Amino acid sequence: MKLTRRQLGFAAAGFTALATLSSSAFAAGQVTIYTYHIHPPFVLEAGKGLSYELADTLTRKAKGAATFKIETVTRAQLDKLMATPDFSGVVAWVAPKWMKDEDKTTYLWTTGVMEDANLILSNAKAKIDYKDPSSLKGKQFGGITGHKYAGIDDLVATGAIKREDAEKERNNLRKLEAGRLDAALLPRATANYLLKEMDLVSKIYIAPTPQSTYTRQILVPKRSPELQKLLNDLLADMGKDSAWQTTLSTYGAK
């Protein structure tokens, strides 16, 4: 069926309105939450995982003030998006140091969403009591492709530690179980979730001293203080919400 000029005009106007709506997401009450943390427990599969629980909980508690939608991206894709002048989304599960904003002057930041740490794991039959990166000298360390590990990478560069990368955290855990790696690093929330899911709790040892600790927050564009305030109000409410606390525990994030 052919459209009349008038119908085409309406369609074009609608498209323009949609484009305008998308470029001013918060003004329209719609907020895209970007995350490059696409491993468990944050993303289990499309539409499932702690990230989606976060978006659903924020939307419910906002009571019509805003709706939140998860968009998964790679870190490289996120960096390109954030470099555009009209970037209007927020970024979940990050810390200022990771985004080169330790003084918090480039972006706005919410209060903490959750506390987390990077843990050193080893086979329970060949435990490594990690104290600092030198604890891994002479060891085969399993990393994730594209990830950087403070202190550890310095020793990898000198040859003191051998690094072998995998695409998925599950792969490194299976290698640890089989004795093909000496150590691996996982976020605490990820380790808690996967060790239980993969029935490895008794087979994998977690060193008491973490490689690092940090607070996961939500990054907000500098020009959106009203969105930062809304998120902080919602997060404060979630901190007192037993259902949200149960969700965190269910996903091993507490």
N, C-alpha and C positions, 0 to 999 in steps of 0.2 A: 504494500500500500504506500503511495506517495504522500508525503506531507505537504500541506499548503505552506506558502511563505509565512503566513501568520503562525502556523503550528511550529515551523522551524524557528521562528523568532522566539516563541515561548520556550522551546527546547534549549536554545542558546542562552536565553536569560536564566533558565533553571540551572544550566551548567555553570554559568558565571557565579550564580548565588552559591552553588555547592562549593566551588573553588574558594570563594570568599569565606564561607563557613569553615572550611578545612584549615585555612590559613590563620584563623583566629579561634582555635579550638576551645580555649577556656571561656571565651566570650559566649560561645554557644553552649557551654556547659558540658563539653566533651573534652576529655583529657587523655592523650595517649601516653601510656607508661612504657617506655623503652627499657629493655633489659638484654644485656649480652650474656647474662648468666643463664645459659640454656641447658645446664646439667641439673640432675636431681639435687635437692628437692624442689628447686625453683621451677623447673619445667620437666615434667615427666613425659608428656606427649602433648600434641596440640590440644589446648584448652584445659589441660590438667597440670596441677602442680601448685606450689606455694605462691608463685607470682600471680596466678589466676585467682587464688583465694584472696590475695591482697587486693586485687582490683575489685573483686566482688564485694569484699567487706567495706572498702572505701566508698563504693557506689551506694551500698545499702545505708551506710551511716551518713552520707552526704544528704540523703533525703530530698533528692531533686536538685540540689545546688550544683551538682556535677555528676557525670558518669565517667568511669575510668575503664580503659581498654588496654590490654597488654599487646605489645608489638615486640617480637623477638628479632634481634639483629646480631650481627657479629660486631666485635669491637671496632673493626675497621669501618664498617658501615655506620656505626654510631658516630664515630669521629667525623665522618663526612657530613652527616646530618647536622651535628652540632656546630659545624663550621659555617653553615648557612645563616644569613642574618635573620631569617624568619623562623628559626627553630622554635617551636612552641610546645614541645612535649616535655615530659619529666623523665628522669632516669632512676630506676629503682636499684636497691641493693649495693650502692657504691659508697666509697669513702673519699673525702677530699684529696688525699694523697694520690689515689689512683687516677684522679682527673686533673692532676697538676694544679690543684687549687688549695694547697695546705693553709694558706692565709684566708681562705674563703672570701676572696674579693672578686673573683670572676663569675661565680654563680651564687645563688641562694641555696641554703641547705635546710632540710627539716631536722627535727629531733630524730633520735635513733629509732629505727624500725626493729632492729634486733642486734644483739651482740654476737660476734662470731670470732673465729680464730683459725689460723692455718696450722694443721696438725701433721706431725711426721709419723707415718705408719710403717710397720715392718712385720715380717712373719713372726708369729708367736713363738716359733721354735728357734728364731735367731733375732731376738729383740735388740733394738737399738734405742738406748736411752739418750735421746737428743738433748743437747744443752745449747749448742750453737752450730753454725754450719761446719765447723771443724769436726763435729761428731760424725760427719758423713764422708770424711776423707777415706779414700780407698774403696768406696762403696759404689754400687750401681744404683743410680737414682732415677726413678721414673717420673717424668714430667708430662705436661699436656702441651701439645703443639701450639706454639704462639704465646705461651705463658712465660712470664718472667718471675724469677725467684730470688728475692733480695739476699745477698750474701752467698747463697748456694751457687748462683751463676758465676760469681767471681772465682770460686774454686773449680768450677767446671772449666772455665777459661784457662786455668793453669794446668789442667789435667789431673788435679788432685781428686776430683769426683768425676765419674763417668755418667753422663746423662743420656737416657733413652726415652724418647717421647712416644706418646700414644694419642689417639684422637679422642678417646673417651676415658672417663675415670674408672668405669667398670673394667676396662682392659688392664689398667695398672693393678687393680685389686686382684684380678685373676693371676697376673704375673707374680705378685707378692705371694699369693697362696701356693703357687707352683715352685717358688724359690728362684724365679728367673729375674727378680729384682731384689735389692736389699732394702730399699726404702722408697716411699712415695709421699707426696704432699697432697692433702685434701682439706678443703674448708670443713670445719667441725660439723656443720649442718649436713653437708654432703656425706661425710664419713658416717655419721650417725644413721642416716637414712639408708645408704647402700649396704653397710655391714649387716644391718638387720634384714634388708630385702634379699641379699645374696647369701644369707646364712653363714656369715664369716665372723661373727662377733667373737667366737672362741679361737679363731684361727689367725686373726690379725691383732697386732699389739699397737696401741697408741701411746706414744711417749708423753709423759706428764707435762713436759715443757713444750709449749707451742712455738712454732717458728715466728708467729706474729699474732697479735690480737687487734681487733678493730670493731668499730660500730658501723653497721650498714645503715645508710641514710638514703633519702631521696633528693636528687639534684633538681633544682628548679631554675629556669632562665632568670637572669638578673631583672628583667623587666616585668616579672610576674609576682610581686610581693603579696598580692591578694591570694594567689594560688598557694604560695608558701604558708600563709596564715591558715587557709582552709585545711591544708594537709596536716599542719601541726595540731589544729583542733581535733581533726579526725583521729590522728595517731594517739593523742592524749586520751581520747575516749576508748580507743582500742586497747590501750594499756590497762584499762580497768575492766575490760570485757572478758569474762571467763571463757566465752566461746572462742574468741580469737586466741587466747592463751592455750586453749586446748588444741586449736589448729596448729599452732607453732610446735607444740609437743608431739603431735601426730606426725609431723614432717621432720622430727628430729632437730628442730631449730630452737629448742629451749632445754 
